[in-house]
Amino acid sequence: MEALDFGQTTVDEPAPLPAAASRARADVRGVDLALDGQRVLDGVTFEIRPGELALLRGENGSGKTALLNVLSGYLAPNHGSVRLRLDGEWVDVARASPESLARRGVGRLWQDIRLFPSMTVLDNVLTATQRLLGQHPVLALLAWPAVARQEHGARDRAFKNLELVGMADRARSACDMLSVGQMKRVALARLLQMEASLLLLDEPLAGLDPAAVESFKRDLDRLREEQGKTILVVEHRHEVLSGIADRVWTMNDGHIEECETTRG
């Protein structure tokens, strides 16, 4: 942990964990969920190992998005357990809020792309930066040299994350000038900026043309292979991603019927 010293005040800046320690995993056991009296998830059990890209397929209404909502803390299951290993520690999702899970490294890509349309691509990514000293009004005044250094580092990291998803050349563009595929790649860069280690992606290929699909597919493969991200993708166009997935699950009527190991 690096100490930032500015006069009478010292702030500890957390050092990043080693890549192996920061890799996420998920352990889901016997999860049941009912909404409005209808069973949505029925005894769901599965595991996602560190650095895996898992693909979840199934018809509309089979429970896929509900499962993502449970994993990200937006829905509490009626029975069963959901544990995530984040930052080297096990977290019981039932005892955590969506906000705390996001701070610990759970990144959610929604079907509706939640960017700020009038802001630039770069500023959209910067909004996801965590633990900035300047967010504290007192420290912003007393620690301005450290604040400036940290903000400069955040901008550098944002550009690198945009480079990873092929959007650095549009950093100054307003997000309302982008295509659907470009907006999804910016949303992915924003998850990287928040240092998410577990990526939960809901229909990321929806609305993309063939070229954008191939680009997004390469992005996911690179994030798993080079960044060690653990990724769960819900996708109707599952055949496009089957070749890069470590495991493919089929969901039907709220339970997982089938698991295919496609790599390793």
Number of C-alpha atoms within 10 A of each C-alpha: 9 9 11 15 13 14 8 7 10 11 14 10 14 10 9 11 12 10 12 12 14 22 24 28 22 21 17 18 16 16 22 21 23 15 12 6 7 8 14 20 27 19 16 19 16 16 14 20 17 21 22 23 28 26 25 22 22 20 13 12 13 19 23 26 20 19 23 21 17 20 25 26 23 17 18 20 24 13 15 17 18 24 18 25 22 22 19 15 13 14 17 15 22 17 9 14 14 19 12 14 20 21 17 20 23 25 24 22 20 16 15 11 13 12 19 15 14 13 15 19 32 24 19 23 29 21 14 19 19 14 13 15 19 18 11 10 10 11 17 16 11 15 21 15 14 19 19 14 10 17 17 12 11 19 17 12 17 28 20 17 22 25 15 17 23 17 19 17 11 18 19 12 15 17 23 15 14 15 13 18 20 21 20 26 22 28 24 26 28 27 25 27 23 22 21 25 28 32 24 25 21 21 18 25 26 16 12 17 11 10 10 18 19 14 16 23 17 15 17 22 18 15 19 19 14 10 15 21 27 25 27 23 25 23 22 18 14 18 10 14 23 18 13 18 24 20 20 22 18 17 22 19 17 23 20 22 12 10 14 14 12 13 12 5
